[in-house]
Amino acid sequence: MDRIPVEIITIQVDKSYKTGGGGPPTSIEVFHTGRSTGRDVATMMDDPPYLRGEQYVMFLKPGPEVGSGGSRVASQRLVSPEGRYRVRGGRIEPVTDRGFAPRFRGRPLQDFEGELNRGLQRSAGRRPNR
């Protein structure tokens, strides 16, 4: 039987752009295919390991429940490889060169957030503030 290594990464939430009722959680569990520690490190292209202390902007959806016995954890998963961005020095760094992600490379986080908020307003049927 073949096995695919997976990890559940706990991430502290500093800010949420779109959440359901009750506001954002203080932390989330993110499903990650691969293994970033130990002797047998395994990674997937466009989904590199998460590194402690790094800041990310991510687009997430409900993910699988992972675990065994009575300790099953509901996780989140990336919408697509284009849905994960590192923030370094106040600038956006996509973890992939696929799709629309590269157009954001090097842009200030503030500009990225402004564009994201305008998109959320459009999807909610409101006119964006200019």
N, CA, C and O of each residue as an XYZ file, in Angstrom:
520
protein
N       0.849     -1.178      0.000
C       0.000      0.000      0.000
C       0.894      1.240      0.000
O       1.828      1.335      0.796
N       0.609      2.179     -0.885
C       1.330      3.446     -0.927
C       0.737      4.406      0.093
O      -0.468      4.398      0.346
N       1.591      5.224      0.669
C       1.144      6.221      1.634
C       1.605      7.589      1.180
O       2.713      7.740      0.664
N       0.769      8.570      1.367
C       1.117      9.949      1.044
C       1.270     10.690      2.358
O       0.334     10.747      3.156
N       2.462     11.265      2.592
C       2.656     11.989      3.849
C       1.851     13.291      3.871
O       1.799     14.024      2.883
N       1.237     13.556      5.004
C       0.501     14.806      5.189
C       0.834     15.377      6.559
O       1.248     14.656      7.468
N       0.650     16.656      6.686
C       0.836     17.346      7.963
C      -0.382     18.223      8.222
O      -1.064     18.656      7.293
N      -0.634     18.468      9.472
C      -1.594     19.480      9.883
C      -0.774     20.564     10.571
O      -0.128     20.319     11.590
N      -0.807     21.754     10.006
C      -0.022     22.877     10.497
C      -0.953     23.806     11.275
O      -2.015     24.174     10.773
N      -0.572     24.185     12.483
C      -1.348     25.149     13.260
C      -0.802     26.539     12.993
O       0.387     26.799     13.177
N      -1.681     27.427     12.557
C      -1.287     28.792     12.205
C      -2.070     29.780     13.056
O      -3.287     29.664     13.201
N      -1.365     30.746     13.612
C      -1.996     31.829     14.362
C      -2.611     32.805     13.368
O      -1.960     33.196     12.399
N      -3.849     33.196     13.598
C      -4.550     34.127     12.713
C      -4.412     35.531     13.280
O      -4.837     35.801     14.403
N      -3.815     36.422     12.497
C      -3.677     37.821     12.907
C      -4.807     38.677     12.355
O      -5.217     39.661     12.972
N      -5.312     38.282     11.163
C      -6.309     39.092     10.487
C      -7.103     38.200      9.545
O      -6.573     37.234      8.997
N      -8.371     38.528      9.363
C      -9.204     37.795      8.419
C      -9.887     38.802      7.503
O     -10.371     39.837      7.960
N      -9.924     38.502      6.232
C     -10.557     39.394      5.267
C     -12.018     39.041      5.062
O     -12.835     39.907      4.748
N     -12.346     37.773      5.239
C     -13.721     37.328      5.043
C     -13.967     36.157      5.991
O     -13.320     35.115      5.881
N     -14.889     36.330      6.909
C     -15.205     35.251      7.847
C     -16.710     35.157      8.011
O     -17.454     36.077      7.668
N     -17.131     34.043      8.536
C     -18.534     33.876      8.868
C     -18.850     34.634     10.152
O     -18.033     35.414     10.642
N     -20.032     34.399     10.685
C     -20.424     35.048     11.921
C     -19.478     34.723     13.067
O     -18.933     33.622     13.137
N     -19.287     35.667     13.948
C     -18.442     35.438     15.114
C     -17.005     35.881     14.948
O     -16.239     35.831     15.910
N     -16.617     36.310     13.774
C     -15.255     36.796     13.570
C     -14.253     35.683     13.355
O     -14.599     34.502     13.386
N     -13.004     36.072     13.136
C     -11.980     35.076     12.822
C     -11.544     34.282     14.049
O     -11.595     34.791     15.168
N     -11.119     33.048     13.845
C     -10.569     32.266     14.966
C      -9.181     32.797     15.325
O      -8.585     33.546     14.551
N      -8.674     32.420     16.475
C      -7.326     32.842     16.868
C      -6.267     31.970     16.224
O      -5.123     32.396     16.064
N      -6.641     30.735     15.848
C      -5.714     29.862     15.128
C      -6.526     28.920     14.245
O      -7.717     28.700     14.470
N      -5.851     28.367     13.232
C      -6.495     27.407     12.340
C      -5.550     26.239     12.113
O      -4.340     26.354     12.310
N      -6.110     25.129     11.703
C      -5.338     23.953     11.325
C      -5.376     23.869      9.806
O      -6.457     23.843      9.218
N      -4.215     23.827      9.164
C      -4.141     23.790      7.706
C      -3.602     22.439      7.260
O      -2.560     21.988      7.736
N      -4.318     21.798      6.341
C      -3.919     20.523      5.771
C      -2.818     20.773      4.753
O      -2.958     21.629      3.880
N      -1.732     20.034      4.862
C      -0.579     20.212      3.975
C      -0.108     18.841      3.501
O       0.191     17.965      4.312
N      -0.045     18.660      2.179
C       0.476     17.410      1.630
C       1.996     17.479      1.641
O       2.587     18.411      1.097
N       2.615     16.503      2.253
C       4.071     16.465      2.356
C       4.506     16.376      3.802
O       3.678     16.322      4.712
N       5.817     16.360      4.008
C       6.383     16.292      5.357
C       7.590     17.222      5.367
O       8.488     17.096      4.535
N       7.605     18.154      6.311
C       8.668     19.160      6.323
C       9.714     18.932      7.406
O      10.668     19.703      7.512
N       9.551     17.894      8.203
C      10.518     17.617      9.264
C      10.908     16.149      9.233
O      10.265     15.328      8.579
N      11.965     15.844      9.947
C      12.400     14.462     10.040
C      13.357     14.083      8.928
O      13.805     14.926      8.151
N      13.657     12.808      8.871
C      14.641     12.298      7.921
C      14.106     12.254      6.489
O      14.846     12.512      5.540
N      12.838     11.932      6.336
C      12.253     11.771      5.003
C      11.399     12.974      4.633
O      10.172     12.880      4.618
N      12.033     14.103      4.335
C      11.302     15.300      3.940
C      10.703     15.077      2.557
O      11.396     14.635      1.641
N       9.426     15.380      2.405
C       8.739     15.228      1.122
C       7.907     16.489      0.882
O       7.094     16.870      1.725
N       8.111     17.130     -0.262
C       7.356     18.339     -0.564
C       6.737     18.232     -1.942
O       7.163     17.431     -2.775
N       5.728     19.050     -2.164
C       5.085     19.115     -3.474
C       5.403     20.462     -4.097
O       5.498     21.478     -3.410
N       5.565     20.447     -5.413
C       5.765     21.696     -6.117
C       4.554     22.592     -5.865
O       3.423     22.106     -5.835
N       4.770     23.853     -5.689
C       3.729     24.854     -5.447
C       3.098     24.742     -4.060
O       2.111     25.426     -3.787
N       3.635     23.907     -3.186
C       3.151     23.835     -1.804
C       4.331     23.532     -0.894
O       4.388     22.468     -0.277
N       5.295     24.486     -0.808
C       6.478     24.249      0.016
C       6.121     24.182      1.499
O       5.027     24.590      1.890
N       7.027     23.676      2.319
C       6.748     23.600      3.752
C       6.461     24.974      4.351
O       6.976     25.993      3.891
N       5.645     24.977      5.366
C       5.409     26.193      6.143
C       6.583     26.343      7.097
O       7.063     25.357      7.657
N       7.043     27.562      7.281
C       8.174     27.807      8.164
C       7.733     28.627      9.367
O       7.015     29.618      9.235
N       8.173     28.197     10.532
C       7.838     28.886     11.779
C       8.262     30.350     11.682
O       9.376     30.657     11.258
N       7.368     31.239     12.075
C       7.672     32.664     12.103
C       7.352     33.404     10.818
O       7.384     34.634     10.791
N       7.041     32.666      9.739
C       6.701     33.348      8.491
C       5.256     33.826      8.541
O       4.412     33.243      9.222
N       4.994     34.891      7.809
C       3.651     35.453      7.714
C       3.097     35.130      6.329
O       3.806     35.235      5.329
N       1.825     34.735      6.279
C       1.184     34.357      5.027
C      -0.170     35.040      4.881
O      -0.826     35.359      5.872
N      -0.577     35.259      3.645
C      -1.960     35.552      3.298
C      -2.409     34.332      2.521
O      -1.751     33.922      1.565
N      -3.548     33.738      2.936
C      -4.000     32.500      2.299
C      -5.493     32.548      2.032
O      -6.264     33.129      2.796
N      -5.883     31.920      0.924
C      -7.273     31.735      0.572
C      -7.599     30.282      0.868
O      -7.045     29.381      0.239
N      -8.503     30.044      1.829
C      -8.751     28.696      2.337
C     -10.197     28.271      2.187
O     -11.111     29.093      2.108
N     -10.374     26.954      2.151
C     -11.690     26.319      2.173
C     -11.662     25.235      3.239
O     -10.589     24.812      3.667
N     -12.841     24.781      3.672
C     -12.840     23.661      4.626
C     -12.093     22.467      4.025
O     -12.249     22.154      2.844
N     -11.294     21.819      4.842
C     -10.498     20.686      4.393
C     -10.956     19.407      5.048
O     -12.004     19.374      5.694
N     -10.180     18.357      4.887
C     -10.563     17.052      5.433
C     -10.375     16.998      6.950
O      -9.612     17.768      7.533
N     -11.091     16.071      7.559
C     -10.826     15.757      8.965
C      -9.686     14.763      8.967
O      -9.726     13.758      8.257
N      -8.678     15.041      9.755
C      -7.485     14.205      9.790
C      -7.227     13.793     11.228
O      -7.438     14.580     12.151
N      -6.777     12.578     11.419
C      -6.463     12.088     12.752
C      -6.987     10.678     12.907
O      -7.552     10.103     11.977
N      -6.796     10.137     14.075
C      -7.265      8.779     14.322
C      -7.924      8.722     15.678
O      -7.702      9.575     16.538
N      -8.734      7.708     15.851
C      -9.409      7.528     17.126
C     -10.316      8.701     17.433
O     -11.068      9.160     16.573
N     -10.243      9.180     18.654
C     -11.088     10.293     19.079
C     -10.459     11.651     18.851
O     -11.001     12.658     19.307
N      -9.332     11.712     18.159
C      -8.646     13.002     18.008
C      -8.687     13.516     16.564
O      -7.674     13.970     16.032
N      -9.852     13.443     15.943
C      -9.969     13.939     14.574
C     -10.048     15.460     14.585
O     -10.731     16.059     15.415
N      -9.330     16.073     13.639
C      -9.240     17.527     13.561
C      -9.799     17.984     12.223
O      -9.383     17.486     11.177
N     -10.745     18.934     12.243
C     -11.218     19.534     10.998
C     -10.183     20.563     10.576
O      -9.797     21.425     11.366
N      -9.737     20.472      9.338
C      -8.690     21.371      8.875
C      -9.206     22.283      7.776
O     -10.339     22.156      7.312
N      -8.350     23.198      7.377
C      -8.573     24.066      6.232
C      -7.608     23.628      5.143
O      -6.596     22.993      5.439
N      -7.901     23.956      3.884
C      -6.983     23.645      2.799
C      -6.936     24.841      1.859
O      -7.870     25.641      1.801
N      -5.838     24.948      1.130
C      -5.710     26.019      0.156
C      -6.711     25.845     -0.965
O      -7.011     24.722     -1.372
N      -7.228     26.954     -1.465
C      -8.132     26.918     -2.601
C      -7.392     26.369     -3.819
O      -7.945     25.564     -4.568
N      -6.156     26.796     -4.021
C      -5.308     26.356     -5.125
C      -3.895     26.827     -4.813
O      -3.712     27.590     -3.864
N      -2.887     26.404     -5.574
C      -1.535     26.901     -5.299
C      -1.443     28.424     -5.346
O      -0.594     29.015     -4.679
N      -2.318     29.062     -6.135
C      -2.315     30.515     -6.225
C      -2.884     31.162     -4.973
O      -2.912     32.389     -4.880
N      -3.333     30.379     -4.018
C      -3.980     30.909     -2.824
C      -3.076     31.052     -1.619
O      -3.577     31.204     -0.505
N      -1.776     31.009     -1.793
C      -0.851     31.127     -0.657
C       0.270     32.106     -1.003
O       0.969     31.946     -2.003
N       0.421     33.110     -0.163
C       1.416     34.165     -0.381
C       2.207     34.400      0.904
O       1.621     34.542      1.977
N       3.505     34.442      0.800
C       4.341     34.863      1.928
C       4.329     36.380      1.964
O       4.183     37.040      0.935
N       4.484     36.920      3.160
C       4.651     38.358      3.312
C       6.037     38.562      3.896
O       6.324     38.130      5.012
N       6.886     39.220      3.136
C       8.261     39.489      3.583
C       8.569     40.959      3.371
O       8.437     41.485      2.266
N       8.979     41.608      4.439
C       9.312     43.026      4.340
C       8.148     43.867      3.852
O       8.352     44.869      3.166
N       6.922     43.469      4.198
C       5.737     44.213      3.789
C       5.344     44.021      2.338
O       4.488     44.742      1.824
N       5.966     43.049      1.665
C       5.672     42.791      0.251
C       5.200     41.351      0.048
O       5.541     40.451      0.816
N       4.415     41.162     -0.998
C       3.824     39.859     -1.316
C       4.798     39.014     -2.125
O       5.454     39.500     -3.046
N       4.878     37.731     -1.757
C       5.711     36.766     -2.475
C       4.901     35.484     -2.657
O       4.804     34.688     -1.723
N       4.314     35.265     -3.848
C       3.551     34.026     -4.061
C       4.469     32.810     -3.974
O       5.650     32.892     -4.309
N       3.922     31.689     -3.524
C       4.737     30.469     -3.440
C       4.718     29.688     -4.744
O       5.378     28.655     -4.853
N       3.967     30.169     -5.740
C       3.901     29.512     -7.051
C       4.068     30.539     -8.155
O       3.867     31.736     -7.946
N       4.436     30.061     -9.324
C       4.504     30.912    -10.510
C       3.361     30.595    -11.462
O       3.395     30.986    -12.629
N       2.354     29.893    -10.973
C       1.211     29.491    -11.792
C       0.089     30.515    -11.716
O       0.005     31.306    -10.777
N      -0.771     30.479    -12.731
C      -2.006     31.264    -12.731
C      -1.790     32.750    -12.547
O      -0.864     33.332    -13.112
N      -2.650     33.354    -11.757
C      -2.615     34.802    -11.550
C      -1.633     35.241    -10.471
O      -1.380     36.436    -10.322
N      -1.076     34.300     -9.718
C      -0.219     34.637     -8.575
C       0.979     35.514     -8.922
O       1.250     36.457     -8.177
N       1.719     35.263    -10.012
C       2.929     36.051    -10.274
C       2.685     37.556    -10.411
O       3.591     38.351    -10.162
N       1.490     37.949    -10.798
C       1.249     39.388    -10.971
C       1.308     40.154     -9.648
O       1.418     41.380     -9.642
N       1.235     39.436     -8.537
C       1.300     40.092     -7.230
C       2.712     40.129     -6.645
O       2.934     40.792     -5.632
N       3.660     39.437     -7.254
C       5.022     39.348     -6.722
C       5.620     40.743     -6.522
O       5.650     41.565     -7.438
N       6.090     40.981     -5.305
C       6.764     42.235     -4.988
C       5.849     43.396     -4.665
O       6.325     44.466     -4.285
N       4.550     43.212     -4.806
C       3.634     44.324     -4.506
C       3.528     44.525     -3.006
O       3.604     43.564     -2.240
N       3.353     45.770     -2.584
C       3.168     46.026     -1.144
C       1.916     45.324     -0.622
O       0.901     45.255     -1.314
N       1.994     44.810      0.589
C       0.856     44.138      1.215
C      -0.356     45.054      1.236
O      -1.475     44.596      1.008
N      -0.159     46.323      1.501
C      -1.270     47.273      1.571
C      -2.022     47.339      0.235
O      -3.252     47.381      0.234
N      -1.313     47.349     -0.898
C      -1.961     47.362     -2.208
C      -2.721     46.057     -2.451
O      -3.843     46.068     -2.957
N      -2.105     44.948     -2.088
C      -2.730     43.630     -2.235
C      -4.027     43.576     -1.435
O      -5.048     43.109     -1.940
N      -3.992     44.052     -0.188
C      -5.182     44.059      0.659
C      -6.275     44.949      0.074
O      -7.454     44.596      0.123
N      -5.892     46.098     -0.478
C      -6.871     46.996     -1.088
C      -7.578     46.330     -2.252
O      -8.799     46.425     -2.377
N      -6.814     45.650     -3.112
C      -7.408     44.958     -4.253
C      -8.303     43.811     -3.777
O      -9.379     43.587     -4.332
N      -7.862     43.101     -2.769
C      -8.651     42.007     -2.210
C      -9.972     42.536     -1.643
O     -11.031     41.966     -1.907
N      -9.916     43.607     -0.876
C     -11.139     44.170     -0.292
C     -12.102     44.677     -1.360
O     -13.315     44.526     -1.213
N     -11.582     45.278     -2.439
C     -12.456     45.715     -3.529
C     -13.130     44.516     -4.184
O     -14.310     44.581     -4.531
N     -12.392     43.421     -4.356
C     -12.982     42.207     -4.923
C     -14.064     41.623     -4.030
O     -15.096     41.167     -4.521
N     -13.837     41.635     -2.730
C     -14.845     41.128     -1.795
C     -16.101     41.991     -1.829
O     -17.215     41.473     -1.753
N     -15.925     43.300     -1.941
C     -17.082     44.193     -2.020
C     -17.868     43.945     -3.301
O     -19.098     43.919     -3.274
N     -17.167     43.760     -4.432
C     -17.852     43.472     -5.692
C     -18.628     42.165     -5.597
O     -19.762     42.080     -6.068
N     -18.023     41.146     -4.988
C     -18.707     39.849     -4.896
C     -19.912     39.914     -3.967
O     -20.823     39.093     -4.071
N     -19.918     40.887     -3.056
C     -21.064     41.057     -2.156
C     -22.100     42.006     -2.755
O     -23.126     42.272     -2.129
N     -21.840     42.525     -3.977
C     -22.799     43.385     -4.642
C     -22.721     44.835     -4.234
O     -23.661     45.592     -4.476
N     -21.615     45.249     -3.616
C     -21.449     46.635     -3.208
C     -20.430     47.309     -4.097
O     -19.550     46.660     -4.663
N     -20.554     48.598     -4.212
C     -19.553     49.386     -4.954
C     -18.350     49.593     -4.068
O     -18.504     49.952     -2.901
N     -17.161     49.379     -4.585
C     -15.948     49.615     -3.779
C     -15.708     51.092     -3.554
O     -16.037     51.927     -4.397
N     -15.120     51.409     -2.385
C     -14.724     52.788     -2.084
C     -13.484     53.107     -2.878
O     -12.582     52.272     -2.956
N     -13.401     54.259     -3.459
C     -12.204     54.650     -4.222
C     -11.533     55.805     -3.591
O     -10.510     56.273     -4.091
